[in-house]
Amino acid sequence: MEKIQKKLANIIDRIEEEKKDLAVLEGQHKEAFKNLREILGVDTLDLAEDKLSGMEVELKELEKEIRSGYKELEENYSWLKE
């Protein structure tokens, strides 16, 4: 009987620890979604991924514009090549 009580006590302790871990994870989850709303203005991971994909496309376009502009400057101002 004492063995069973010890096992039950251990199980109860593990359950309590898991509850604490779950509470921490839930807090992290809420914070992550709060950040998604604040930073990207979206409420779901799918929308965040879509928005980030769009931002990557915009970034690539901006990089092309910068490279093109720099190349044009190099052509017009030879001292940039040095």
Phi and psi in degrees as a GROMACS rama.xvg file:
@    title "Ramachandran Plot"
@    xaxis  label "Phi"
@    yaxis  label "Psi"
@TYPE xy
-64.825  -36.734  GLU-2
-61.6428  -43.9687  LYS-3
-63.1047  -41.7855  ILE-4
-63.9664  -39.8133  GLN-5
-65.648  -42.589  LYS-6
-62.3451  -44.0313  LYS-7
-62.9352  -40.65  LEU-8
-62.6411  -41.5803  ALA-9
-63.5898  -42.0904  ASN-10
-63.4034  -43.6784  ILE-11
-61.5937  -42.6592  ILE-12
-60.7522  -44.8795  ASP-13
-62.4415  -41.0652  ARG-14
-62.1442  -43.5921  ILE-15
-63.5068  -41.004  GLU-16
-63.4059  -43.0964  GLU-17
-64.3341  -36.209  GLU-18
-62.4082  -41.5576  LYS-19
-63.4883  -45.374  LYS-20
-61.1987  -41.5376  ASP-21
-62.187  -42.1858  LEU-22
-62.1681  -40.3051  ALA-23
-63.7196  -46.2842  VAL-24
-63.5902  -38.8726  LEU-25
-63.8057  -39.8754  GLU-26
-63.1248  -42.3035  GLY-27
-64.3464  -39.224  GLN-28
-61.7349  -48.2947  HIS-29
-61.2862  -41.5773  LYS-30
-64.7688  -40.6121  GLU-31
-63.0839  -43.4519  ALA-32
-71.9879  -30.7157  PHE-33
-62.8638  -42.9028  LYS-34
-64.0733  -38.8821  ASN-35
-59.2154  -44.9709  LEU-36
-65.1468  -44.115  ARG-37
-70.6984  -43.3871  GLU-38
-84.6098  -47.4234  ILE-39
-104.258  -13.6713  LEU-40
72.7195  29.5157  GLY-41
-127.327  161.533  VAL-42
-112.68  -6.45547  ASP-43
-132.422  159.398  THR-44
-65.8084  -36.5486  LEU-45
-61.2386  -45.1042  ASP-46
-65.7965  -36.4206  LEU-47
-64.3617  -43.1389  ALA-48
-63.019  -42.5982  GLU-49
-61.6398  -44.7914  ASP-50
-64.426  -43.3547  LYS-51
-64.121  -37.1803  LEU-52
-62.0876  -44.013  SER-53
-62.569  -39.0923  GLY-54
-66.6824  -34.9985  MET-55
-65.238  -40.2831  GLU-56
-63.3004  -45.5291  VAL-57
-60.0929  -41.6107  GLU-58
-61.6245  -44.0051  LEU-59
-62.9996  -39.5551  LYS-60
-64.9884  -42.0285  GLU-61
-63.8332  -40.5906  LEU-62
-60.2879  -41.6441  GLU-63
-62.6562  -43.4835  LYS-64
-62.3374  -42.5407  GLU-65
-64.2845  -45.9537  ILE-66
-61.6259  -43.146  ARG-67
-63.5477  -43.8382  SER-68
-64.4609  -40.0457  GLY-69
-66.0883  -41.0346  TYR-70
-62.347  -41.8095  LYS-71
-62.8525  -41.3512  GLU-72
-63.869  -41.4372  LEU-73
-60.1797  -40.0925  GLU-74
-67.6643  -36.2586  GLU-75
-85.7907  -25.1426  ASN-76
-130.001  97.1431  TYR-77
-61.2732  -26.4577  SER-78
-66.1273  -16.1645  TRP-79
-71.0008  -24.9224  LEU-80
-74.4158  -20.4343  LYS-81
